[in-house]
Amino acid sequence: MFHGIERVVYAMASLRFISGILEVLGGLTMLYFGTASKALQVNGLLALVGPFVLIAVTVFGVVGIADGVSVRRILLLIIGVACILFATRT
């Protein structure tokens, strides 16, 4: 079933799984503390993790396809990620 999957895809998926686990642990931590102020603090920490995971997974993906894609398209991809990060900043 998994014999045709590239190694970079495993790295990308692993980062997303770790990110998901952190999100679930963050939610459980919010419930544990039970106050809005602590929940906002946990949410702030989780908000820092999201962009780093996005960038890391994108870097793995770009490295994985770099040999088959033109430099122009890779630059467009990087610009697209930058636009996402810029548009979602507060």
N, C-alpha and C positions, 0 to 999 in steps of 0.2 A: 504494500500500500504506500509506503513512504520511500521506496527505493529510487524514485526519480526526482526527489527534492534536492535542490542545491543547498550547500552548507550555509550560504548567506541567508537563505529563507529560515533555516533553523535559528540563526542568531536574531533575525528580525522578530520571529514569533516568540522566542524566549524573552526578549525585552518587553513585548506586549503582554505576555503572561505575567511577568514580574510587575509591570505597571498595574495590571488588573488586580493582582494580589494586594499591592499597596493601597489601591482604592478601597478594596473590601476591608482591609485592616484599618484604614482611615475612618470608614463608616462605623466599624465596631468601636473604635476609640472614641468617636463622638458620642455614641450611645453609652459607653462606659462612664465618661465624664458627666454627661447629662446637662450641661449648661451651654447656652448659646455662645458665650464668650470663648469657651474652650473649643467648641465646634468650629467657630470661625478661625481660630488659630490652626486647628488641624486642617481645615479647608485651605488656608493660606499655604501651608506646607505642601499639600497635594497639588495646588495650583502651580507651584514651582517645579514639580516633577513632570507634569504634562508636556511642557515645551521641550524639556531636555530629552524625553523619550521620543517625541516627534522628530527632533533633529537627529538623534542617534539612529533611529530606525531608517530615516531617510538617507543618512550617510551610508549605512550598510547596504541599502538598496542601490544607491548610486554606484558604490564600489562594485556591487554584484553585476551591474549592467554596463559598467564603464567600457568594457572591451567591445560591446556590440552597438553602442549608441554614440552619435556624434557629440563633439564638445558643445556645439550650439544647443542641442537638446538638453544636455546635462545642465548648462547654464540656465536655460529656461526653467528647468525643474527646481534649481536652487532659488531662482527669483520667485517662483511660485510659493515655495515654503516660506521665504522671507515675507512675502505678501500676507500669508496666513498669520504669521507671528505678529506682523505689524498691525493687521486689522483687528486682532483679538487682544491687543494690549489695553490696559486700563489707565 
